[in-house]
């Protein structure tokens, strides 16, 4: 069975299907450049998973940072990304337990990058922290 971390990332990706203007162009940890015809697009990837052992239970308390990257092309790309970001935020925050996998989901940082290319390219990084708990001996199991 997949770790809770992988299940959480898969749950987020599934929740984002149908996001405004994106449809099914949602990728998991994509490393290839997104072609013009593929944008707007979303990439979901883990950033880090900070773990602390809860000795009184005993369990592991995790803070998983997930990056949701929005890629758009066109004039004023940050403005073009705005309705996508609004929709994806609502989809992620609609179930703060992510189907019972998490204790909580907390929005963190949003960063903007605008680059030149065949059209102006906007890349918006939306970070979310997912708090969850696992067994000490099995990362695929909640206690």
N, C-alpha and C positions, 0 to 999 in steps of 0.2 A: 504494500500500500504506500502511496505517496505521503510525504511528510505533511504536517498541517500547513507549513509554509507554502508548499506547492498547491495544496488544496485551496488556500486563501487566494493566491495569485490567480488560479484558474477561476475561482468564483468571481473575482473582480473583473477579469476579462469577459466572462459570460454576461455579467451585469451590464457591460458597456455595449454589447451588441445592439445595434439600432440607434446609437447615439446620433444626435442631430448632424446631418451632413456627412457622416462617416460610414453608416451602414455596417458592413461586415469587415471593413479594413482595419481590423484590430489585431495587432501582432504581439506575440510573447517574446520578449528579449531579442528583437530583430536587430541584426548587425548590418544588413545590406542597406544601402541608401534607399529612401522612398522616392520612387519615380514620380514625375509630375502627374501622370495619369492615376497614380495611386493616392494622391492627396485630395482632400484631407485624410489623415490617418492617425491612429492612436497606437502607441507601443506601451505595453505594460511590462515592467521589469523590477526585480528586487534591487534595493540599494544596500541594505544591511539588516541584520537580525541580531539585536543586542539581547543577551540572555542573562538572567540573574536566577540563582537557585533560591527557591523559597524553602528553607529548611524546616519550617513548621508544618508543611503539608505532606511529604516533600514533592515538590513539582518544580518545573522551570517556567519562569515568567518571561515572556518574549515581547520585545518591541520591534516589530518588523516595519522597516521603511520601504514603501512601494512607490516607485516613480511611474506616473502616467504621463507620457509624452504626447503632445498634440503637435502635428506637423501640418501646416497650411501653406499655400502659395497664393500670392496676389497682392494688390495694393493694400497697404495698412494691415499687414498680416496679424498683428496682435488683436486688431478689431475683428478680423475674420474668425479668429480662434475663440473669441469671447462666447458666442452662443454654444459652441462645442464644449467649452470648459464649464459653462453653467449647467448643461445637460449631464455631462459626465459626473460632476460633483453631486448632483441630485441623485443619480443612479447609485453611486458608491455609498452615499450617506443614507439612502433609503432603508437599509438594513444594517444597523451598526454591529450586528453579530455575524454578518456575512454568512447567513444560513446556519448559525449556531457554532461556527468555527472560531469566532473571535469574542473577546470580552468587550472591545470598543474599537471604533475607528475614529481617528482624529486628523483633520486636515492640518498640514504643516506649512510648507513653503511653496510659493509659485514663483518661478523664474522665467524671464522672457529673453529670447535670443532672436535677433532679426539679421538675416544674411542675404547677400545678393546671389542670384543664380539666374536661371532662365526666366524667372519671375522672382519677386521678393519672397523669401522663405521665412516663415515664422516657426520657431520651435519653442513650445511652452512646456515647462517641466512642472508638473503638479505632484507634490509629495504628500503622501498620507502615511500616518503611523497606525499600524494595526497592533493592538494589544491582544495577546492570546496566551494560553497556558498549555503546556504539554507535560506528559509524563517524563520523569527523570530518565527512564530507561528506554523510551520509545517515542521518537519525535513525530510519529504518525498518529499518536493517540492523545486525546485530551484526558485528563485525570477524572 
